[in-house]
């Protein structure tokens, strides 16, 4: 089963604030997220899950919460206390891919299990109080960039972006 991390981050790997706010509004990235996650299973932390209420249309969220009694917003959304249990459930259910959608702690926990990264890299740097950051993966030497696509800034998207897809070198093509 493929485990993919999907995130948008600025030049300093900033993803947002601890209060759950994004310092940018980028409809192109939102459309990309919705298209990429359509019909997929998502591994997502409880706070991010609650912040994204209304985003889930045909995705199947696997919500991580330290509270085993946490009740999700919809009956078919599942709750797990650990990423391993959630991924094991997905694997046993015959899912071919799980997309990890945050937050920062879930990304850090899932990165060692990941086989692919789908990143929107903003060509800007933002400053926020209480920033949360994507884990540093570049220094590990474990990842190979397999696709890059530039998205210029426009009237709706204040920052230029670059879609980057990486595969773990043990699974990547040379």
N, C-alpha and C positions, 0 to 999 in steps of 0.2 A: 504494500500500500504506500502510495506517495504521500508525504507530509510536506505541504508547501506553506511558507509564511508569506502573507500579503500585507504590505504596509506602504504608507506615504511618509517620507522623511525629508528634512531639509539637509543642507550641506554639512551640518553638525550632527546628523542623525536624530534631530528633534522630531518627535511625532505629535506632540500636543502638550497639554498641561495636566498636572495632577488633578485639577478641578474638572477635567473632561472636556476642555475646550480646544478646538483647533485654531491655530493662529492664522489660518488661511481659509479661503473659500475657492475651491477649484472644481467646478462642475465636470470638467473632463476626467479628473481622477475619480470622482464619485461614479460617473457612468462606467468607467473602466472597472471599478470595484464591483458594481452591481452585475455587469456582464460576466466578469470572471467568476463570481461566486454563485451565479444563478444555478439552482438545482443542486448545489454542492452542500456538503456537511462542513460546518465551521466550528473550530475549537476557539472558544472565546471566554475571557475572564468575566466574572459577574458584573463588575463595574462597567466595563466596556459594553457588555450585553445590555445593561440598563440604559446606558447613554445612547445606544443605537436603537432603542425602541422605535418601531415603525419602519426600520430598514429591512426587516426580514419579510420576504414575500414567499419565495419558494425554497429558501435555504433551511437546513436542519441544524440548528445550533446545539452544540455540546458545551454546556456552560460549566466553567470551573468555579467552584466556591468552596471555601473552607468550611462553610455551614452545610452539613449533609442534609439538613432539613429545609434548605432554601427551595422555594417554590417558584419555578420559572413563569414567565408571562403567558405562555401558551402551553397547552397540555402535551403537545408532541415534542417540545424542547426538553432535552435531558440535562440532568445535573450530575456532576462528578466532582470528587474531592481531589483528583489528581489527573494530570495529563496522560499518564500511562494507562489508567483505567479507561479514560475516554477514548483513546486511540485503540485500545484493545477491543472495546465495544464496537467501534467503527469497523475494525478489521474483521471481527466475527460476524458483522452484519453484511459483509461482502462489499464494503465501500472501497473504491479504487483510489480515492484521494480525499484527504481532509485538508482544508485551508485554515491555517491559524491566523486569526484576525485581531489579536491583541488582548490585553494591553501589554505593557512593557515586561512585566513579570512572566506572563504567559509566553511571550516571544523568547525571553531568556531561557525558560525551562524547555521550550520546544526546539530551540535551535539545534541542539545535539542530535535530535531525532529527524530533523528536516533533510529533505533531499532536493528541495527547490526553494528559491526565493523569488518573489514577484514584487519588485520595488518600484514605486514612483519616486524618483529622486528630484526634488525641487532644486532649481538652480538659483537658490536664494538661501539666506540664513535668517532665522527668526529668533527673537528674544522673548521668552515668557518666564514669568515667575512660577517656580515649581514645575519646570519642564520634565517631560518623560522622554526617554531616548531608546532607539532601537539598539540592540546589542551590537557590539563591534564584531563583525564577521570578516572584514577585509584583511586584518592582520593574520588570520589563521592559515592562509594559503590553501584552504580546503575547497574554495569555491571558484568556479569557472563561469565567466560571463558568456552566455550563449545567444542573447538577443538584446539589442538596444535600439530604442526608437525615440527620436526627439519630438516633443510637443511644444511648439512655440507659445509664448504668452499671447493672449488676444483680449478682446473686449470683455470676455467672461472669466478668463483665467489670468490673474495678475502676474503669476510667476510662470516662467518657462519650466518645463519638466522633461524628464527623460525616463521612459519605461525601461527598466533593466530586469532581465530574467537570468538567474544564476542556477547552476546545478552543482551539487556536491561533486567534487572531482572523482570520487570513487564510482559515481553513477553517470558522470558527464562523458560526452564524446570528445576525443582529443581535438 
